[in-house]
């Protein structure tokens, strides 16, 4: 028999980073972005709001 994969508890992972967007007040999420040379955006982890296009590098 093979092993059963262990997974993290997703409900606990999302609770710790409940922050509000400074522009619109809606919740933000942590996203990983790829470097974009045309728009001069560095890659890495960002706090992002999909409602108002707010992004802040962590």
C-alpha positions as CSV (number, residue, x, y, z in Angstrom):
1,X,0.0,0.0,0.0
2,X,1.2,3.5,-0.7
3,X,1.3,6.3,1.7
4,X,-1.6,8.8,2.1
5,X,-0.5,12.4,1.4
6,X,-0.6,14.8,4.3
7,X,-2.2,18.1,3.6
8,X,-2.3,21.3,5.6
9,X,-5.5,22.6,7.2
10,X,-6.5,25.4,4.7
11,X,-9.0,27.0,7.1
12,X,-6.3,27.8,9.7
13,X,-3.8,29.0,7.0
14,X,-6.2,31.7,5.8
15,X,-7.2,33.1,9.2
16,X,-3.8,34.5,10.2
17,X,-3.4,37.0,7.3
18,X,-6.8,38.7,7.4
19,X,-5.8,42.3,6.4
20,X,-7.8,45.0,4.8
21,X,-6.8,47.0,1.7
22,X,-5.8,50.6,2.6
23,X,-7.6,52.0,-0.5
24,X,-10.9,50.2,-0.5
25,X,-11.1,48.3,2.7
26,X,-11.7,44.9,1.2
27,X,-9.7,41.8,2.2
28,X,-6.3,41.3,0.5
29,X,-4.6,38.0,-0.3
30,X,-1.0,36.9,-0.7
31,X,0.0,36.2,-4.3
32,X,3.2,35.2,-6.0
33,X,4.1,37.3,-9.1
34,X,6.5,36.6,-11.9
35,X,9.0,39.2,-12.9
36,X,7.7,41.4,-15.8
37,X,10.5,43.3,-17.6
38,X,8.1,45.3,-19.8
39,X,6.2,46.8,-16.9
40,X,9.3,47.0,-14.6
41,X,7.7,44.8,-11.9
42,X,10.0,42.7,-9.7
43,X,8.9,39.1,-9.0
44,X,8.1,37.8,-5.5
45,X,5.4,37.7,-2.9
46,X,2.9,40.5,-2.8
47,X,-0.2,41.5,-0.9
48,X,-2.8,42.0,-3.6
49,X,-6.4,43.4,-3.8
50,X,-8.4,42.4,-6.8
51,X,-11.0,45.0,-6.4
52,X,-8.8,48.1,-6.8
53,X,-5.5,46.7,-8.2
54,X,-3.6,47.5,-5.0
55,X,-0.3,45.6,-4.6
56,X,2.4,45.8,-1.9
57,X,5.6,43.8,-1.9
58,X,6.2,41.6,1.3
